[in-house]
Amino acid sequence: MIKILFVCYGNICRSTMAESVMTHLVKTHHCSDQFLIASAATSREEIGNPPHHGTVNKLKQLGIPLVPHRAIQMKKEDLEKYDFLIGMDDENIRHMERICGKRSDKIRKLLEFTSSGASVADPWFTGDFDKTYEDVSAGCQALLEYLKKKDQI
């Protein structure tokens, strides 16, 4: 079982989108039984809130099912629970390392799995859920390819 936790600041936009996209992706590749996929926030601001309407609308437009979700905060114990803790940007990574109390090879930025290594566009500030989806989709597909090459699936 490959356990992945996607993480962003509030857990209502990017990480929720990544959780839904990756869940859909592994289902379409007929390997969902090999994964545990979840998402969390580095902050407490949105705890208990549903996904942002922009994320909901973008996924609906594309026919990607939204996973049932309420925002939660990442915990130190998640470092032991998950194989991959995937942040969306450098700030997320810094906060994830602070929460975990250390650096770890398990903590990665989503677009590191692509050739760019850039940050996933934050629609909270831009309102551009199309760009966020492009980044999330590219990152999730690259992560799945990475896992295939490592013979983990």
ROSE-4610 file (N, C-alpha, C; in Angstrom, 1 decimal, always signed):
// ROSE-4610
residu = [M/M/M/I/I/I/K/K/K/I/I/I/L/L/L/F/F/F/V/V/V/C/C/C/Y/Y/Y/G/G/G/N/N/N/I/I/I/C/C/C/R/R/R/S/S/S/T/T/T/M/M/M/A/A/A/E/E/E/S/S/S/V/V/V/M/M/M/T/T/T/H/H/H/L/L/L/V/V/V/K/K/K/T/T/T/H/H/H/H/H/H/C/C/C/S/S/S/D/D/D/Q/Q/Q/F/F/F/L/L/L/I/I/I/A/A/A/S/S/S/A/A/A/A/A/A/T/T/T/S/S/S/R/R/R/E/E/E/E/E/E/I/I/I/G/G/G/N/N/N/P/P/P/P/P/P/H/H/H/H/H/H/G/G/G/T/T/T/V/V/V/N/N/N/K/K/K/L/L/L/K/K/K/Q/Q/Q/L/L/L/G/G/G/I/I/I/P/P/P/L/L/L/V/V/V/P/P/P/H/H/H/R/R/R/A/A/A/I/I/I/Q/Q/Q/M/M/M/K/K/K/K/K/K/E/E/E/D/D/D/L/L/L/E/E/E/K/K/K/Y/Y/Y/D/D/D/F/F/F/L/L/L/I/I/I/G/G/G/M/M/M/D/D/D/D/D/D/E/E/E/N/N/N/I/I/I/R/R/R/H/H/H/M/M/M/E/E/E/R/R/R/I/I/I/C/C/C/G/G/G/K/K/K/R/R/R/S/S/S/D/D/D/K/K/K/I/I/I/R/R/R/K/K/K/L/L/L/L/L/L/E/E/E/F/F/F/T/T/T/S/S/S/S/S/S/G/G/G/A/A/A/S/S/S/V/V/V/A/A/A/D/D/D/P/P/P/W/W/W/F/F/F/T/T/T/G/G/G/D/D/D/F/F/F/D/D/D/K/K/K/T/T/T/Y/Y/Y/E/E/E/D/D/D/V/V/V/S/S/S/A/A/A/G/G/G/C/C/C/Q/Q/Q/A/A/A/L/L/L/L/L/L/E/E/E/Y/Y/Y/L/L/L/K/K/K/K/K/K/K/K/K/D/D/D/Q/Q/Q/I/I/I]
num = [1/1/1/2/2/2/3/3/3/4/4/4/5/5/5/6/6/6/7/7/7/8/8/8/9/9/9/10/10/10/11/11/11/12/12/12/13/13/13/14/14/14/15/15/15/16/16/16/17/17/17/18/18/18/19/19/19/20/20/20/21/21/21/22/22/22/23/23/23/24/24/24/25/25/25/26/26/26/27/27/27/28/28/28/29/29/29/30/30/30/31/31/31/32/32/32/33/33/33/34/34/34/35/35/35/36/36/36/37/37/37/38/38/38/39/39/39/40/40/40/41/41/41/42/42/42/43/43/43/44/44/44/45/45/45/46/46/46/47/47/47/48/48/48/49/49/49/50/50/50/51/51/51/52/52/52/53/53/53/54/54/54/55/55/55/56/56/56/57/57/57/58/58/58/59/59/59/60/60/60/61/61/61/62/62/62/63/63/63/64/64/64/65/65/65/66/66/66/67/67/67/68/68/68/69/69/69/70/70/70/71/71/71/72/72/72/73/73/73/74/74/74/75/75/75/76/76/76/77/77/77/78/78/78/79/79/79/80/80/80/81/81/81/82/82/82/83/83/83/84/84/84/85/85/85/86/86/86/87/87/87/88/88/88/89/89/89/90/90/90/91/91/91/92/92/92/93/93/93/94/94/94/95/95/95/96/96/96/97/97/97/98/98/98/99/99/99/100/100/100/101/101/101/102/102/102/103/103/103/104/104/104/105/105/105/106/106/106/107/107/107/108/108/108/109/109/109/110/110/110/111/111/111/112/112/112/113/113/113/114/114/114/115/115/115/116/116/116/117/117/117/118/118/118/119/119/119/120/120/120/121/121/121/122/122/122/123/123/123/124/124/124/125/125/125/126/126/126/127/127/127/128/128/128/129/129/129/130/130/130/131/131/131/132/132/132/133/133/133/134/134/134/135/135/135/136/136/136/137/137/137/138/138/138/139/139/139/140/140/140/141/141/141/142/142/142/143/143/143/144/144/144/145/145/145/146/146/146/147/147/147/148/148/148/149/149/149/150/150/150/151/151/151/152/152/152/153/153/153]
x = [+0.8/+0.0/+0.9/+0.7/+1.4/+0.5/+1.0/+0.3/+0.8/-0.1/+0.2/-0.7/+0.0/-0.7/-0.4/-1.4/-1.2/-1.4/-0.6/-0.6/-0.5/-1.4/-1.3/-1.6/-1.8/-2.0/-3.3/-4.4/-5.7/-6.5/-6.0/-6.7/-8.1/-8.3/-9.6/-9.5/-8.2/-8.0/-7.1/-5.8/-4.8/-4.7/-4.5/-4.3/-5.6/-6.8/-8.0/-8.1/-7.8/-7.8/-6.8/-5.6/-4.6/-5.1/-5.7/-6.3/-7.3/-8.2/-9.3/-8.7/-7.8/-7.2/-6.4/-5.6/-4.8/-5.7/-6.7/-7.7/-8.3/-8.7/-9.3/-8.3/-7.1/-6.0/-5.7/-5.5/-5.2/-6.4/-7.6/-8.8/-8.8/-8.5/-8.5/-7.4/-6.3/-5.2/-5.4/-6.5/-6.9/-5.9/-5.5/-4.5/-4.9/-6.2/-6.6/-6.5/-6.5/-6.4/-5.0/-4.0/-2.7/-2.3/-3.4/-3.1/-4.0/-3.5/-4.2/-3.9/-4.9/-4.6/-5.5/-4.8/-5.5/-4.9/-5.5/-4.9/-5.1/-4.3/-4.3/-3.7/-3.9/-3.4/-2.2/-1.4/-0.4/-1.0/-2.1/-2.7/-3.9/-4.5/-5.8/-6.9/-6.7/-7.7/-9.0/-8.9/-10.0/-10.5/-10.0/-10.3/-11.9/-12.3/-13.7/-14.5/-13.9/-14.5/-14.5/-15.5/-15.5/-14.5/-14.3/-13.5/-14.0/-13.1/-13.4/-14.3/-15.3/-16.2/-15.5/-14.3/-13.5/-13.0/-12.5/-12.0/-13.2/-14.3/-15.5/-15.9/-16.0/-16.5/-15.5/-14.2/-13.2/-13.3/-13.3/-13.4/-14.7/-15.8/-17.0/-17.0/-16.5/-16.4/-15.6/-14.6/-13.8/-14.3/-15.3/-15.9/-15.0/-14.3/-13.4/-14.2/-14.5/-15.2/-14.4/-15.1/-14.6/-14.6/-13.5/-13.5/-14.3/-15.0/-15.7/-14.6/-14.8/-13.7/-14.1/-13.5/-13.5/-12.0/-11.6/-10.2/-9.8/-8.5/-7.9/-6.5/-5.9/-4.5/-3.5/-2.4/-1.4/-0.8/-0.5/+0.1/+1.5/+2.2/+3.6/+3.6/+2.6/+2.5/+2.3/+1.9/+1.7/+3.0/+4.1/+5.4/+5.6/+5.2/+5.3/+4.2/+3.0/+1.9/+2.0/+2.5/+2.5/+3.9/+3.9/+5.2/+5.6/+4.6/+4.9/+4.0/+4.6/+3.9/+4.3/+3.3/+3.5/+2.9/+3.8/+3.4/+3.3/+2.6/+2.3/+3.4/+4.0/+5.0/+6.0/+7.0/+8.1/+7.7/+6.7/+6.2/+5.6/+4.8/+4.2/+5.2/+6.3/+7.4/+8.0/+8.3/+8.8/+7.9/+6.6/+5.7/+5.5/+5.6/+5.5/+6.7/+7.9/+9.1/+9.0/+8.4/+8.2/+7.3/+6.2/+5.2/+5.8/+6.6/+7.2/+8.4/+9.0/+10.1/+11.4/+11.4/+12.7/+12.4/+13.5/+13.5/+13.4/+12.8/+12.6/+12.6/+13.1/+13.0/+11.5/+10.7/+9.3/+8.5/+9.1/+8.5/+9.0/+8.1/+8.4/+7.4/+7.8/+7.0/+6.4/+5.1/+4.4/+5.1/+5.4/+6.0/+7.5/+8.1/+9.4/+9.4/+8.2/+8.1/+8.0/+7.8/+7.8/+9.2/+9.5/+10.8/+10.9/+9.8/+9.8/+10.3/+9.7/+10.0/+9.4/+8.5/+7.9/+6.9/+6.2/+5.2/+3.8/+2.9/+1.5/+0.9/+0.3/-0.3/-1.4/-1.4/-2.4/-3.6/-4.7/-5.9/-6.6/-6.2/-6.7/-6.4/-5.2/-4.7/-5.0/-5.0/-5.1/-6.6/-7.3/-8.7/-8.6/-7.4/-7.2/-7.2/-8.3/-8.4/-8.0/-8.0/-7.6/-6.1/-5.3/-3.8/-3.5/-4.2/-4.0/-4.2/-5.3/-5.6/-4.5/-4.0/-2.9/-1.7/-1.3/-0.2/-0.4/-1.6/-1.9/-2.0/-2.6/-2.7/-1.3/-0.5/+0.9/+1.6/+1.5/+2.3/+1.8/+0.5/-0.1/+0.3/+0.2/+0.6/+2.1/+2.9/+4.4/+4.7/+3.9/+4.1/+3.7/+2.7/+2.3/+3.3/+3.9/+4.9/+6.2/+6.5/+7.7/+7.5/+6.3/+6.0/+6.1/+5.6/+5.7/+7.2/+8.0/+9.4/+10.2/+9.7/+10.3/+9.8/+8.9/+8.2/+7.5/+6.9/+6.1/+4.6/+4.2/+2.9/+3.0]
y = [-1.2/+0.0/+1.2/+2.1/+3.4/+4.5/+5.1/+6.1/+7.5/+8.3/+9.7/+10.7/+11.7/+12.9/+14.1/+14.7/+16.0/+17.1/+18.1/+19.2/+20.6/+21.5/+22.9/+23.7/+25.0/+25.9/+25.6/+25.6/+25.5/+24.2/+23.4/+22.1/+22.3/+23.3/+23.5/+23.7/+24.0/+24.2/+23.2/+23.5/+22.7/+21.2/+21.0/+19.7/+18.8/+19.5/+18.7/+18.4/+19.3/+19.0/+17.8/+17.9/+16.8/+15.5/+15.5/+14.2/+13.6/+14.5/+14.0/+13.6/+14.4/+14.0/+12.7/+12.6/+11.3/+10.1/+10.3/+9.2/+8.8/+9.7/+9.4/+8.8/+9.3/+8.8/+7.3/+7.0/+5.6/+4.6/+5.2/+4.4/+4.1/+5.1/+4.9/+3.9/+3.9/+2.9/+1.6/+1.4/+0.1/-0.3/+0.7/+0.3/+1.0/+1.4/+2.2/+1.3/+0.0/-0.9/-0.8/-0.2/-0.1/+1.2/+2.1/+3.4/+3.8/+4.6/+5.4/+6.8/+7.6/+9.0/+9.9/+10.9/+11.9/+13.3/+14.3/+15.6/+16.3/+17.3/+18.1/+19.5/+20.3/+21.7/+21.8/+22.9/+23.2/+24.2/+24.9/+25.9/+25.3/+26.1/+25.7/+26.5/+27.4/+28.4/+27.8/+26.8/+26.2/+24.9/+24.5/+23.2/+23.0/+21.9/+21.5/+22.1/+22.9/+23.5/+22.6/+22.7/+21.9/+22.4/+21.7/+22.3/+23.6/+24.4/+25.7/+25.5/+26.4/+26.2/+26.2/+26.9/+26.8/+25.5/+24.8/+23.4/+22.5/+22.6/+21.8/+22.0/+23.2/+23.5/+23.0/+23.2/+22.7/+21.2/+20.5/+19.0/+18.6/+19.2/+18.9/+19.1/+20.2/+20.5/+19.4/+18.8/+17.8/+16.4/+16.2/+14.9/+14.1/+14.8/+14.1/+14.2/+13.0/+13.0/+13.7/+14.5/+15.1/+14.1/+13.9/+13.0/+13.6/+12.9/+13.5/+14.1/+15.3/+16.0/+17.2/+17.3/+18.5/+18.7/+20.0/+20.3/+19.8/+19.3/+18.8/+19.4/+19.4/+19.8/+18.6/+18.8/+17.8/+17.6/+16.4/+16.2/+15.6/+15.7/+15.1/+13.6/+12.9/+11.5/+11.1/+12.1/+11.8/+11.4/+11.8/+11.5/+10.0/+9.3/+7.9/+7.1/+7.8/+7.1/+7.0/+8.1/+8.2/+7.9/+7.4/+7.2/+8.5/+9.3/+10.6/+11.7/+12.8/+14.0/+15.0/+15.3/+16.1/+17.6/+18.5/+19.9/+20.6/+21.7/+22.4/+23.5/+24.0/+25.1/+25.1/+25.9/+25.9/+26.3/+27.2/+27.6/+26.4/+25.6/+24.4/+23.4/+23.3/+22.4/+22.8/+24.1/+24.6/+24.4/+24.6/+24.4/+22.9/+22.0/+20.6/+20.1/+20.6/+20.2/+20.7/+21.9/+22.4/+21.5/+21.1/+20.3/+18.9/+18.4/+17.1/+17.1/+18.3/+18.5/+18.1/+17.9/+17.5/+17.5/+17.5/+17.3/+15.8/+15.4/+14.0/+13.8/+12.7/+12.4/+12.2/+11.9/+11.7/+13.0/+14.1/+15.4/+15.9/+16.1/+16.5/+17.5/+18.3/+19.2/+18.5/+18.7/+18.0/+18.1/+19.3/+19.5/+19.1/+18.6/+18.0/+16.7/+16.1/+14.9/+15.2/+16.4/+16.9/+17.5/+17.9/+18.5/+19.9/+20.5/+22.0/+22.2/+21.4/+21.6/+22.9/+23.6/+24.8/+24.6/+25.6/+25.6/+25.4/+24.7/+24.6/+26.0/+26.5/+27.9/+27.9/+28.9/+29.0/+29.8/+29.1/+29.8/+30.7/+30.6/+31.4/+32.9/+33.1/+34.4/+34.8/+33.8/+34.1/+34.0/+33.1/+32.8/+31.9/+31.5/+30.7/+29.2/+28.6/+27.2/+26.3/+26.9/+26.2/+25.9/+27.0/+26.8/+25.8/+26.0/+25.1/+23.6/+23.4/+22.0/+21.5/+22.4/+22.0/+21.5/+22.3/+22.0/+20.7/+20.6/+19.4/+18.1/+18.2/+17.1/+16.6/+17.6/+17.2/+16.6/+17.1/+16.6/+15.2/+15.0/+13.7/+12.6/+13.0/+12.0/+11.7/+12.7/+12.5/+11.6/+11.8/+11.0/+9.6/+9.4/+8.0/+7.3/+8.0/+7.5/+7.2/+8.1/+7.9/+6.6/+6.3/+5.1/+3.9/+4.0/+2.9/+2.5/+3.6/+3.3/+2.7/+3.0/+2.5/+1.1/+0.6/-0.7/-0.8/+0.3/+0.3/+0.0/+0.0/-0.4/-1.2]
z = [+0.0/+0.0/+0.0/-1.0/-1.1/-0.4/+0.6/+1.3/+1.0/+0.5/+0.0/+0.7/+1.3/+1.9/+1.1/+0.5/-0.2/+0.8/+0.8/+1.8/+1.1/+1.6/+1.2/+2.4/+2.3/+3.4/+4.2/+3.4/+4.0/+3.8/+2.9/+2.6/+2.0/+1.3/+0.6/-0.9/-1.4/-2.8/-3.4/-3.3/-4.0/-3.5/-2.2/-1.8/-1.9/-1.8/-2.0/-3.5/-4.4/-5.8/-6.1/-5.5/-5.8/-5.3/-4.1/-3.5/-4.5/-5.0/-5.9/-7.2/-7.8/-9.1/-9.0/-7.9/-7.8/-7.6/-6.8/-6.5/-7.8/-8.7/-10.0/-10.9/-10.9/-11.7/-11.4/-10.2/-9.8/-10.1/-10.0/-10.3/-11.8/-12.7/-14.1/-14.6/-13.7/-14.0/-13.3/-12.8/-12.1/-11.0/-10.2/-9.1/-7.8/-7.7/-6.5/-5.3/-5.4/-4.2/-3.6/-4.3/-3.9/-3.2/-3.1/-2.6/-1.4/-0.5/+0.5/+0.2/-0.2/-0.6/+0.3/+0.8/+1.7/+1.5/+2.2/+2.1/+3.5/+3.7/+4.9/+4.7/+5.8/+5.8/+6.7/+6.5/+7.4/+8.4/+8.1/+9.0/+9.7/+10.6/+11.2/+10.7/+9.8/+9.4/+8.8/+8.1/+7.4/+7.9/+9.1/+9.6/+9.7/+9.1/+9.1/+7.9/+7.1/+6.0/+4.8/+3.9/+2.7/+1.7/+0.6/-0.5/-1.1/-1.5/-2.1/-3.3/-3.6/-4.7/-6.0/-6.1/-7.4/-7.7/-6.6/-6.8/-7.2/-6.5/-6.7/-8.2/-8.6/-10.0/-11.0/-10.8/-11.8/-12.0/-10.9/-10.9/-11.6/-11.2/-11.8/-13.3/-13.8/-15.2/-15.9/-15.3/-15.9/-15.7/-14.9/-14.7/-13.7/-12.9/-11.8/-10.5/-9.9/-8.7/-7.5/-6.8/-5.6/-4.5/-3.8/-2.7/-1.5/-0.7/+0.4/+1.3/+1.7/+2.4/+3.3/+4.4/+5.3/+5.6/+5.6/+5.9/+7.3/+7.3/+8.5/+8.5/+9.7/+9.8/+9.8/+9.2/+9.2/+10.6/+11.0/+12.3/+12.2/+13.3/+13.3/+13.0/+13.5/+13.3/+11.8/+10.9/+9.5/+8.9/+9.4/+8.8/+8.9/+10.0/+10.1/+9.3/+9.3/+8.6/+7.1/+6.5/+5.0/+4.4/+3.2/+2.5/+1.8/+1.4/+0.7/+1.3/+1.7/+2.2/+1.1/+0.3/-0.9/-0.7/-0.6/-0.5/-1.9/-1.9/-3.2/-3.5/-2.5/-2.7/-1.6/-1.7/-0.8/+0.7/+0.8/+2.1/+2.8/+2.0/+2.5/+3.1/+2.3/+2.7/+4.0/+4.1/+5.4/+6.6/+6.4/+7.5/+7.8/+6.7/+6.9/+7.8/+7.4/+8.2/+9.6/+9.8/+11.2/+12.0/+11.3/+12.0/+12.4/+11.4/+11.7/+12.6/+12.8/+13.6/+13.0/+11.7/+11.0/+9.5/+8.8/+7.3/+7.1/+6.0/+5.6/+4.1/+3.6/+2.2/+1.8/+2.7/+2.5/+2.1/+2.5/+2.2/+0.9/+0.0/-1.4/-1.9/-2.9/-3.6/-4.8/-5.0/-6.1/-7.5/-7.8/-9.2/-9.3/-8.2/-8.3/-9.1/-9.2/-10.0/-11.5/-11.8/-13.2/-13.5/-14.7/-15.0/-14.5/-14.0/-13.7/-12.2/-11.3/-9.9/-9.3/-10.1/-9.7/-8.6/-8.2/-7.2/-7.9/-7.3/-7.9/-7.6/-8.7/-8.6/-7.6/-6.7/-5.6/-6.1/-6.3/-6.8/-5.7/-4.5/-3.4/-3.7/-4.3/-4.6/-6.1/-7.0/-8.4/-8.9/-8.3/-8.8/-10.0/-10.4/-11.7/-11.4/-11.3/-11.0/-12.2/-13.4/-14.6/-14.5/-14.1/-14.0/-12.8/-11.7/-10.6/-11.0/-11.8/-12.3/-13.2/-14.1/-15.0/-14.2/-13.2/-12.3/-11.5/-10.9/-10.1/-11.0/-12.1/-13.0/-13.5/-13.9/-14.3/-13.2/-12.0/-10.9/-10.5/-10.5/-10.1/-11.2/-12.4/-13.5/-13.4/-13.1/-13.0/-11.7/-10.6/-9.4/-9.7/-10.4/-10.8/-11.7/-12.6/-13.5/-12.6/-11.7/-10.8/-10.0/-9.5/-8.7/-9.6/-10.9/-11.8/-12.1/-12.3/-12.6/-11.4/-10.2/-9.0/-8.7/-9.6/-9.4/-8.1/-7.7/-6.5/-6.8/-8.1/-8.5/-9.7]
